[in-house]
Amino acid sequence: MGKHPKEWTSSPLPPHDMSLSPPSLPPSTNKGVFGFTYLLFQKKLLPFRYARLAAKLFFWPTIPITILNRWSNYWTAIDST
């Protein structure tokens, strides 16, 4: 087996072109999108499909808030029996 011609040999890859990567948004924009989505969810303006996803997303961060608010009165008496 002889050597391959020069055009058959692998050449190093060209440097990565950063213009192909998606643009990153500033954190303030991400917070704005999150807040706007939360507002639409609270006002029941999201379609059902997206509302289900938003409900799962927004439920878990509220658990610590609920626990801290109910810390001294976690159990509620139903009747006096």
C-alpha positions in Angstrom: 0.0 0.0 0.0 1.4 3.3 -1.1 0.8 6.8 0.2 -2.4 8.6 -0.5 -2.3 11.7 -2.7 -2.3 14.9 -0.8 -6.0 15.7 -1.5 -7.0 12.5 0.2 -5.3 13.2 3.5 -7.4 14.8 6.2 -6.8 18.4 6.8 -7.3 20.1 10.1 -10.8 21.6 10.6 -11.2 25.3 10.1 -11.5 27.4 13.2 -15.0 27.6 14.7 -17.0 30.4 13.4 -18.7 32.1 16.3 -21.3 33.8 14.1 -23.0 30.4 13.8 -23.8 30.2 17.5 -27.1 31.5 18.7 -27.1 35.0 20.2 -27.2 35.1 23.9 -29.7 37.4 25.6 -28.9 39.6 28.6 -30.2 38.4 31.9 -32.7 41.3 32.1 -34.3 40.0 28.9 -34.5 36.5 30.3 -36.2 37.8 33.5 -38.6 39.8 31.4 -39.6 36.8 29.3 -40.0 34.8 32.5 -42.1 37.5 34.2 -44.3 38.1 31.1 -44.9 34.3 30.9 -45.8 34.3 34.6 -48.2 37.2 34.1 -49.9 35.4 31.1 -50.2 32.3 33.2 -51.8 34.1 36.2 -54.3 35.9 34.0 -55.2 32.5 32.3 -54.2 33.8 28.9 -51.9 31.0 27.9 -53.3 28.2 25.7 -54.1 25.0 27.6 -51.0 23.2 26.3 -48.6 25.9 27.4 -50.5 26.5 30.7 -49.9 22.9 31.7 -46.2 23.3 31.1 -46.2 26.7 32.9 -48.0 25.2 35.9 -45.3 22.6 36.3 -42.6 25.2 35.9 -44.1 27.7 38.4 -45.3 25.2 41.0 -42.0 24.0 42.5 -40.4 27.4 43.3 -43.5 28.3 45.4 -43.2 25.3 47.7 -40.6 27.0 50.1 -42.7 30.1 50.1 -45.8 28.1 51.1 -44.0 26.2 53.8 -42.5 29.4 55.3 -45.9 31.2 55.4 -47.5 28.2 57.1 -44.6 27.4 59.4 -46.3 28.2 62.7 -49.7 27.1 61.7 -49.0 24.2 59.3 -52.0 22.0 60.4 -55.5 23.4 60.3 -58.1 22.0 62.8 -61.3 21.0 60.9 -63.6 20.6 64.0 -63.3 20.4 67.7 -63.6 16.6 68.1 
